[in-house]
Amino acid sequence: MKRLGILTSGGDAPGMNAAIRAAVRSASARGIEMAGYLNGFTGFVANRYQLIDDRAVANVIQRGGTFIGTSRCPEFLDPGIRAAAAAQMRAEGVEGLLVVGGDGSFRGALALQDEHQVPVAGIPGTIDNDVWGTDETIGFDTAVNTAVLAVDQVRDTSESTGMMFFIEVMGRRSGAIALHTAVAAGAAGVLVPEARDEFSKLIKHLKRSIERGKRSHIIVVAEGEQAGGAFGVAKLVGEAIKSPYRVVVLGHIQRGGRPSVRDRVIASEAGALAVKALVEGRTGVMIGRNGGRPVEVPLADVVRNQHPAPRLDLLALAEAISG
Ligand code: ADP
């Protein structure tokens, strides 16, 4: 094997750079060049790449985002486009592809393998932690830590003024960030897309805790929550309990920033092991995590299975210990 390719795809996540760095250096140690495709499948289709050597990944492990860029590339759903891209890749001498992204990106990777026998390996990188077959995805830990830091700051105001805050965190279809943020930041309540009709319970809980003299109330809301994110929830709940409230939408600050130690470590292991899998002829695998250790999981299983349910038991825990 002389040359591999790597791309980052879908939403960017802190730790993607650490995965690229590990993949490049593991390949280089085996005398394999790494082509970094720019902006996900968009660059792959357009044959836009740069060779990334050992030195090119110096000083990136601590940086958020992805230095080779990412995108969504609807064109890649077209089998004709994939065929042309696979032929182009071969013509450039690229013998296998590492895809860092979520399950959508893995569907693209698997299509290349199934239709054109391109050896592929997946590295789960998404802040939402919603990939089947892995306990954790790269970026989740950092995103939750960022959200918790922001909630801590809002809590000072909540405590001082007695105002209730509805804080929206990312997660269009996954409540994982919201659930972990709520427990870690000591929120009074949490609403996520996977658990419906929690309003009346939350309203009852808030009324009770106000009666008991609790002054600061933080309610964490996942953006994909059924009532329309934090603004929708605030209107329903805030009006029902007749308490002054404010809404804070954390938005994209959750995506960037220095990756946490945890994300750097899991990304580094995944990058190195993805290269090892391809070199040793194991294709179509994702490097996931199980019980704190990296594991190879067939990509076919990852994309076939439903998104894993987040820890919905954390919902009850957040409420039970919020006072
Ligand atoms: P994520 O990888 O985070 O789940 P998306 O679902 O947006 O993000 O997918 C990222 C990209 O992967 C898409 O823009 C597209 O280029 C590619 N992709 C997604 N689904 C498929 C599919 N079924 N077939 C081929 N490519 C796909």
Boltz pocket constraint, residues with backbone or C-beta under 6 A from the ligand:
constraints:
  - pocket:
      binder: B
      contacts: [[A, 9], [A, 10], [A, 11], [A, 41], [A, 71], [A, 72], [A, 73], [A, 74], [A, 75], [A, 76], [A, 77], [A, 101], [A, 102], [A, 103], [A, 104], [A, 105], [A, 106], [A, 107], [A, 108], [A, 109], [A, 111], [A, 125], [A, 126]]
      max_distance: 6.0
